[in-house]
Amino acid sequence: MLNPVQPTPSAAAGRLHVLVIDRDPAIRNACCEIAAACGCVPHGSDSLTAARALLTGRGADIVLIDQKAAMSAGFEVLDEMKALQPVMAVVLMTAASTVSAAVEAIRSGASDYLIKPFAVEEVTAILERLAKHRHMDRASRTLREKLRTQQGMGNIIGQSPEMEKLYRILSKVAQSTHPVLILGESGTGKELVAHAIHAHGPGAGRPFVPVDCGSLVPSLIESELFGHVKGAFTGAERTKDGLLVSAEGGTVFLDEIGELPLDLQAKLLRALQEKEVRPVGGSQRIPIRARILTATHRDLAGMVEQGRFRRDLYYRLNVVKLQLPALRDRKEDIPLLAAYFLERNSREYRRDFRLSADTLSFISEYHWPGNVRELANAIDRACNTASDEVIEIGEMTTSIRDSYLHRLQTLRPRADAPVQELAVMPLAEMERQAILTTLNQVRGDKLLAARLLGIGKTTLYRKLKEYGLGPA
């Protein structure tokens, strides 16, 4: 019997719907009360039939389902629920206080699990965490709709406090012509920020000239930056302006400035102080009118103290300093960034890519050592190899799958949870079901499935053949 708690339309607007499926009215009602206290709209159901009717009609954002009810349908009900709403989160409520039962819940398609009897605080913590991810997913879908209808929004994505602060500083910095030093880890978007400063500054209509100081051949750096005259060295068949001159009132972006050799640092300092350069092999000085932006992932201040970077050049470049946040420090922006990259791939492949609820939830907590660049590469790879439009964990990069595997392997039940009587079935059937549910969870990725099951890939192939589960 379906027992929806009906809020007023105004109160329900924007709130998440939580469906609790359990034959025990005490547990069902308690979970509904906790959901209501968390600001959600709760619904209770004592049967899968009534639950299906609600999901088909109004829908739900989060489902708490008793494990026995899920097992009665062979766990296929979880796939059915997600087919109705791919971004929905499912939490299994189980009485089995074993690590294997908890892991099995995740493998079967659940986002999390609760071990009965559970405390109010446990349910509250899970609902609050999942609600946070559902709200972020709604925001990411809103962004995707904007991206479909608007052009020229720019490539700097984020609504976190750290990014809002960065936007305020950028709006002021862009209007000046002072040098700007952009600091941040690799992959945080330093060149995008430099582009934004140029695009909104007085030299927007002039050239933007990026220079990767770390990739230039040492013997040619001086010629690249300052230019050379014909015959200055072997191969100099004609006079060539340096990059500092060719910007012509625009912007020169010196990326990875910390890689510049000390002797070139002295020449760059002289050029910035005198606002002119002398080409290699030449005697005439040429004025430069470009704005200078620099960036590095290194600790320049530390390099100054170690004598590896000139102190006077550091102060010359560090008139305005921008520190870009690492992605792990603005995790609320991950769904927005993922939506942007998904939309970009959807346009390229003409498919409507989206992340499953579990994938979005996990990547929103992943530490992203490679920052935004790593996230972009992970989404691009998944879209390139995806067999379906809904992207699961098994289709992400190896490092993300390994991290997901580590989380599964470190799941632990509550120490005070009582040991309950377990259903008895033949060992071979338990093994067969474990293989089936694991392969389903990782969308057929046999290598990842073998690692989750703790067996070798060859062993998995042999067991697939033994149980008649298809060719290896």
URBELKA-V961737 format. One record per run of one state. SS is the DSSP state (hx for helix, st for strand, lp for the rest). FROM is the first residue (numbers start at 1). TO is the last residue. If there is no record, write none. Layout:
# URBELKA-V961737
ss=(SS & SS)
from=(FROM & FROM)
to=(TO & TO)
This chain:
# URBELKA-V961737
ss=(lp & st & lp & hx & lp & st & lp & hx & lp & st & lp & hx & lp & st & hx & lp & hx & lp & st & lp & hx & lp & st & lp & hx & lp & hx & lp & st & lp & hx & lp & st & lp & hx & st & lp & st & lp & hx & lp & st & lp & hx & lp & hx & lp & st & lp & st & lp & st & lp & st & lp & hx & lp & hx & lp & st & lp & hx & lp & hx & lp & st & lp & hx & lp & hx & lp & st & lp & hx & lp & hx & lp & hx & lp & hx & lp & hx & lp)
from=(1 & 2 & 5 & 9 & 13 & 17 & 22 & 25 & 38 & 41 & 46 & 48 & 57 & 62 & 67 & 73 & 76 & 85 & 89 & 95 & 99 & 108 & 112 & 116 & 120 & 150 & 161 & 174 & 180 & 184 & 190 & 200 & 208 & 213 & 218 & 227 & 229 & 240 & 242 & 243 & 247 & 251 & 256 & 257 & 260 & 262 & 275 & 276 & 279 & 280 & 281 & 285 & 288 & 291 & 297 & 300 & 306 & 311 & 318 & 320 & 324 & 327 & 330 & 331 & 350 & 354 & 356 & 357 & 364 & 371 & 386 & 390 & 392 & 393 & 396 & 398 & 410 & 427 & 442 & 446 & 454 & 457 & 467)
to=(1 & 4 & 8 & 12 & 16 & 21 & 24 & 37 & 40 & 45 & 47 & 56 & 61 & 66 & 72 & 75 & 84 & 88 & 94 & 98 & 107 & 111 & 115 & 119 & 149 & 160 & 173 & 179 & 183 & 189 & 199 & 207 & 212 & 217 & 226 & 228 & 239 & 241 & 242 & 246 & 250 & 255 & 256 & 259 & 261 & 274 & 275 & 278 & 279 & 280 & 284 & 287 & 290 & 296 & 299 & 305 & 310 & 317 & 319 & 323 & 326 & 329 & 330 & 349 & 353 & 355 & 356 & 363 & 370 & 385 & 389 & 391 & 392 & 395 & 397 & 409 & 426 & 441 & 445 & 453 & 456 & 466 & 472)
